Amino acid sequence: MKLLVTGGAGFIGSAVVRLAIAQGHEVVNLDALTYAACLDNVASVADNAGYAFEEADIRDAAALKRVFDTHQPDAVMHLAAESHVDRSIDGPGSFIDTNVTGTYTLLEAARAYWDGRGRPEAFRFHHISTDEVFGTLGETGMFTEETPYAPNSPYSASKAASDHLVRAWHETYGLPVVLSNCSNNYGPFHFPEKLIPVVILNALAGKDIPVYGAGLNVRDWLFVEDHATALLTVVTKGEVGRSYNIGGNAEARNIDLVHMICTLLDDLRPAAKPYAEQIRYVTDRPGHDLRYAIDATRIRDELGWTPTVTLAEGLAFTIQWYLDNEAWWTALQNREGVGKRLGVA
């Protein structure tokens, strides 16, 4: 299968690209190379005969038409998005522009391409989204595919809007789509503005380790390579028009997660004092959702996917990867906004 992967130089997208090539698929990686993208993420497959890279923006209709006409993909895996909640608080416009207008432009390009080829039944448009569209949970309960949308940040609202567009293009135009909503990802190549890399890199640098509020917010953590496996399962086996929740079965409070990382670092890279002494509580983010939890029963029962990496295993692997790949993350630390506290407006 030839896959057009948008955002394939990003964190999750690059994991999909690497795995797809390993599984024998052809991949066209379309990425605008914005601040969070890094072609080093896909360097291991860049010379593969089945890999092609296109620097293009999903908001550029002419560029998308050229890419579709040139490469003629069998499926689109749409991961390109602005995704950092704190940045969406400070500058929501770019999230609306990329996540909503960009998704619309991509849908129209895909529809024109699909129509032009006689509407092949095997074509798929896989839209990859987040559990944040469902809002927040209390101490109990889990998100299912039927949970009503209730986004609370500009980021999650923009992703909710893109989800609705994809569903509408299926219902109105018949575009063969599948959708998925995932929990918090972590793992190698995670851009150093998100919680887990921030904790690792601040700890190593001897800086304060910031924890929002009281650190009681709960997330379900999903190892990125498990997620990539799930996404390729959905695009190849998922039922048209259906959505699939993807989670790691690994809930943890932020403060507990931070302590886990500090303890692992104490063993892997001992310092003069325990890293946990660097933890500092900081002002919480506006509209910070209390808890996310994914019920992944559907993808397990219908498609046979379950996560294989525990949180303890995944964190140990991730920390070791950051210790072994200092050149990768050092090069990214000078990018705009990295290392600064955002989202306090």
C-alpha distance (Angstrom), angle and dihedral (degrees) to the residues before:
residue distance angle dihedral
M1 . . .
K2 3.79 . .
L3 3.80 110.6 .
L4 3.80 127.4 -162.5
V5 3.82 103.6 -152.9
T6 3.80 115.8 -168.4
G7 3.79 115.3 -154.8
G8 3.78 90.6 19.9
A9 3.80 93.6 152.6
G10 3.79 91.5 59.1
F11 3.78 129.8 87.8
I12 3.80 103.0 -86.3
G13 3.79 95.1 23.6
S14 3.79 92.9 56.5
A15 3.81 90.7 50.8
V16 3.81 88.1 54.2
V17 3.81 91.6 48.1
R18 3.80 93.4 50.2
L19 3.80 93.7 47.1
A20 3.81 94.4 43.7
I21 3.80 91.0 54.3
A22 3.82 89.9 47.0
Q23 3.81 89.1 52.8
G24 3.80 91.6 52.8
H25 3.80 100.2 -103.2
E26 3.78 123.2 136.8
V27 3.80 112.8 -120.1
V28 3.79 133.9 -158.5
N29 3.80 107.4 -166.3
L30 3.81 111.2 -154.3
D31 3.78 114.2 -171.7
A32 3.81 135.2 153.1
L33 3.82 90.1 -148.6
T34 3.79 95.9 -128.7
Y35 3.81 121.7 170.7
A36 3.84 96.1 -69.8
A37 3.82 96.0 48.0
C38 3.79 123.4 96.1
L39 3.78 125.9 178.8
D40 3.80 89.1 -155.9
N41 3.82 84.5 74.9
V42 3.80 89.3 70.9
A43 3.79 99.5 31.5
S44 3.80 90.5 112.3
V45 3.83 91.1 65.3
A46 3.81 101.1 29.4
D47 3.81 93.4 103.7
N48 3.80 95.0 45.2
A49 3.81 113.1 120.1
G50 3.80 90.0 -131.3
Y51 3.80 94.9 55.6
A52 3.82 128.7 88.3
F53 3.79 130.6 172.1
E54 3.80 126.6 -148.4
E55 3.79 120.2 -174.9
A56 3.79 101.7 -148.5
D57 3.80 141.0 130.7
I58 3.80 121.1 -119.1
R59 3.81 87.6 -136.0
D60 3.83 90.9 61.7
A61 3.81 106.5 89.6
A62 3.81 94.8 -174.6
A63 3.80 92.4 51.7
L64 3.80 91.2 48.2
K65 3.82 91.7 51.3
R66 3.79 90.0 51.9
V67 3.80 92.2 49.5
F68 3.81 93.5 48.6
D69 3.81 92.7 46.0
T70 3.79 93.3 46.3
H71 3.79 100.2 44.6
Q72 3.82 103.8 25.2
P73 3.82 97.6 -154.3
D74 3.79 125.0 -156.1
A75 3.80 92.1 -143.5
V76 3.79 142.0 9.8
M77 3.79 120.9 -136.5
H78 3.79 105.0 -165.6
L79 3.80 111.6 -156.2
A80 3.81 101.0 137.6
A81 3.80 108.5 119.2
E82 3.75 146.7 127.7
S83 3.80 99.9 -106.6
H84 3.81 114.2 168.6
V85 3.82 111.5 107.5
D86 3.80 94.4 -157.1
R87 3.81 91.5 53.3
S88 3.81 89.8 48.9
I89 3.80 90.0 57.3
D90 3.80 91.8 53.6
G91 3.80 96.7 39.9
P92 3.81 115.4 14.5
G93 3.79 95.0 165.5
S94 3.79 95.9 76.8
F95 3.80 89.8 51.2
I96 3.79 92.2 54.1
D97 3.80 90.6 44.7
T98 3.81 96.8 49.9
N99 3.79 103.4 29.3
V100 3.80 98.7 39.7
T101 3.80 107.7 23.6
G102 3.80 91.7 33.3
T103 3.79 92.6 51.8
Y104 3.81 90.5 48.1
T105 3.81 91.1 51.1
L106 3.80 91.6 48.4
L107 3.80 92.1 47.9
E108 3.79 91.0 52.6
A109 3.80 91.9 48.1
A110 3.79 90.7 48.9
R111 3.81 91.9 47.1
A112 3.80 92.8 50.6
Y113 3.80 90.7 48.6
W114 3.82 92.3 46.9
D115 3.82 92.1 47.8
G116 3.79 91.0 47.1
R117 3.80 91.8 55.5
G118 3.80 93.2 51.2
R119 3.80 96.7 -95.1
P120 3.83 98.7 -76.3
E121 3.80 111.7 -147.9
A122 3.81 92.7 -138.9
F123 3.83 94.6 59.8
R124 3.81 115.7 108.7
F125 3.80 135.7 -168.8
H126 3.80 107.1 -160.4
H127 3.79 113.6 -166.0
I128 3.81 114.0 -161.7
S129 3.81 115.6 -154.3
T130 3.79 142.3 158.7
D131 3.79 139.7 -100.7
E132 3.81 87.8 -124.0
V133 3.81 89.2 84.1
F134 3.81 87.5 74.7
G135 3.80 93.8 60.8
T136 3.78 121.3 -139.3
L137 3.79 136.1 -26.6
G138 3.78 129.5 -147.8
E139 3.78 121.9 -130.4
T140 3.80 92.6 -63.4
G141 3.78 138.0 38.6
M142 3.80 135.0 52.8
F143 3.79 137.4 -121.9
T144 3.79 114.6 -102.3
E145 3.78 128.5 -178.2
E146 3.81 87.9 -96.2
T147 3.82 96.0 53.9
P148 3.83 109.7 123.2
Y149 3.78 116.1 -112.2
A150 3.81 115.6 -106.3
P151 3.83 108.8 158.5
N152 3.80 116.9 -172.6
S153 3.82 104.7 -171.7
P154 3.80 132.3 54.9
Y155 3.81 87.7 -113.3
S156 3.79 95.7 52.9
A157 3.82 91.3 42.4
S158 3.80 90.4 54.1
K159 3.81 91.0 49.5
A160 3.80 91.0 47.4
A161 3.80 88.9 53.3
S162 3.81 90.9 50.8
D163 3.82 90.7 50.0
H164 3.79 89.9 53.6
L165 3.81 91.9 49.4
V166 3.79 91.2 53.5
R167 3.79 92.0 49.9
A168 3.81 90.6 47.7
W169 3.81 92.7 51.4
H170 3.79 88.2 53.6
E171 3.80 95.6 47.5
T172 3.80 96.7 40.4
Y173 3.80 103.5 34.4
G174 3.79 101.8 20.6
L175 3.80 93.9 -120.3
P176 3.82 105.6 168.3
V177 3.79 102.7 -118.8
V178 3.78 137.5 167.9
L179 3.79 123.7 -169.5
S180 3.77 136.1 -159.4
N181 3.80 134.7 -172.0
C182 3.77 118.0 -159.5
S183 3.78 138.1 -166.0
N184 3.83 125.0 -124.4
N185 3.80 112.1 -47.1
Y186 3.80 126.8 -148.9
G187 3.78 137.2 169.6
P188 3.82 142.2 88.9
F189 3.81 118.6 -6.2
H190 3.83 92.8 21.7
F191 3.80 106.6 159.4
P192 3.83 109.5 -109.6
E193 3.81 98.4 -115.2
K194 3.81 97.2 71.5
L195 3.81 124.8 91.3
I196 3.82 102.9 -98.4
P197 3.82 97.8 45.5
V198 3.81 90.2 42.1
V199 3.81 90.0 55.8
I200 3.81 93.0 46.5
L201 3.79 96.6 45.7
N202 3.82 96.6 41.2
A203 3.78 89.8 49.0
L204 3.80 92.1 51.6
A205 3.82 91.3 46.7
G206 3.81 93.1 50.8
K207 3.81 91.1 -116.9
D208 3.80 129.7 136.8
I209 3.79 113.2 -78.0
P210 3.83 104.1 -136.8
V211 3.80 120.2 -141.8
Y212 3.80 116.8 -174.4
G213 3.79 116.7 -124.4
A214 3.80 111.8 -34.7
G215 3.81 92.8 -26.8
L216 3.80 92.3 -114.9
N217 3.81 97.2 125.3
V218 3.80 110.5 118.6
R219 3.80 126.3 -143.1
D220 3.79 133.6 179.7
W221 3.82 105.6 -128.2
L222 3.82 121.1 -144.3
F223 3.81 122.8 -170.6
V224 3.80 106.3 -124.9
E225 3.81 95.4 -129.7
D226 3.81 90.1 53.4
H227 3.80 87.0 51.5
A228 3.80 92.2 50.7
T229 3.80 89.5 53.4
A230 3.80 90.1 50.5
L231 3.81 92.6 49.3
L232 3.79 93.7 51.7
T233 3.80 88.1 47.9
V234 3.82 91.0 53.2
V235 3.81 95.4 47.5
T236 3.81 93.1 48.6
K237 3.82 101.2 35.8
G238 3.82 108.0 17.4
E239 3.79 121.6 116.9
V240 3.80 114.6 -108.6
G241 3.80 112.5 -102.8
R242 3.80 92.6 16.1
S243 3.80 129.1 118.7
Y244 3.80 127.1 -145.8
N245 3.79 128.6 -157.9
I246 3.81 113.2 -141.9
G247 3.80 120.4 -162.1
G248 3.77 140.0 159.4
N249 3.83 99.8 -132.0
A250 3.81 85.5 -127.3
E251 3.79 113.2 116.9
A252 3.80 117.4 178.3
R253 3.78 137.0 163.8
N254 3.79 112.2 -116.3
I255 3.80 92.8 -117.8
D256 3.80 91.6 51.0
L257 3.80 91.0 48.5
V258 3.81 90.7 51.1
H259 3.79 90.9 51.0
M260 3.82 90.3 49.4
I261 3.80 90.1 54.4
C262 3.80 92.4 47.1
T263 3.80 91.6 50.6
L264 3.80 92.2 49.8
L265 3.80 90.7 48.4
D266 3.81 90.1 50.6
D267 3.80 87.1 61.3
L268 3.81 99.2 37.9
R269 3.81 100.3 39.5
P270 3.84 109.3 12.2
A271 3.80 116.8 -156.4
A272 3.79 132.4 -167.8
K273 3.82 90.3 -92.1
P274 3.81 133.2 22.6
Y275 3.79 109.8 -82.6
A276 3.81 90.8 -129.2
E277 3.81 88.1 74.2
Q278 3.82 87.3 72.0
I279 3.83 93.1 62.1
R280 3.80 113.5 118.3
Y281 3.81 127.6 179.8
V282 3.81 112.9 -131.3
T283 3.80 136.0 -173.3
D284 3.79 110.3 -68.1
R285 3.79 123.4 -112.2
P286 3.84 115.9 -101.5
G287 3.81 112.0 -99.1
H288 3.80 92.6 8.9
D289 3.82 107.8 179.7
L290 3.80 112.3 -127.0
R291 3.78 102.3 -144.4
Y292 3.79 142.3 1.0
A293 3.79 123.8 -169.4
I294 3.81 127.8 169.0
D295 3.78 127.1 -144.0
A296 3.82 100.9 -153.6
T297 3.80 95.6 178.9
R298 3.81 94.5 119.9
I299 3.80 97.3 55.9
R300 3.81 90.0 43.8
D301 3.79 95.8 49.4
E302 3.81 99.1 36.8
L303 3.80 103.2 33.5
G304 3.80 103.5 20.4
W305 3.80 97.6 -121.5
T306 3.79 124.6 142.0
P307 3.81 129.8 159.9
T308 3.80 114.8 -96.0
V309 3.82 102.7 -170.7
T310 3.80 120.5 76.5
L311 3.78 120.3 -143.1
A312 3.81 91.9 -110.7
E313 3.81 91.5 50.6
G314 3.78 93.7 44.5
L315 3.79 94.9 48.3
A316 3.80 92.5 49.3
F317 3.81 90.7 49.7
T318 3.81 92.4 45.7
I319 3.80 94.9 49.0
Q320 3.78 91.6 48.8
W321 3.80 89.6 49.6
Y322 3.82 91.0 54.8
L323 3.80 90.5 47.6
D324 3.81 89.9 51.6
N325 3.82 96.8 43.5
E326 3.80 106.0 49.2
A327 3.80 92.4 141.0
W328 3.83 90.4 60.4
W329 3.80 97.3 53.6
T330 3.80 96.4 35.1
A331 3.81 89.4 60.7
L332 3.81 90.6 55.1
Q333 3.79 98.8 48.4
N334 3.80 93.4 82.4
R335 3.79 93.6 57.5
E336 3.79 119.1 114.4
G337 3.81 113.8 -72.6
V338 3.81 97.0 0.5
G339 3.81 112.0 136.9
K340 3.81 93.5 16.1
R341 3.80 127.2 108.2
L342 3.79 107.2 -111.8
G343 3.78 132.9 178.4
V344 3.80 100.8 45.6
A345 3.81 96.0 121.6
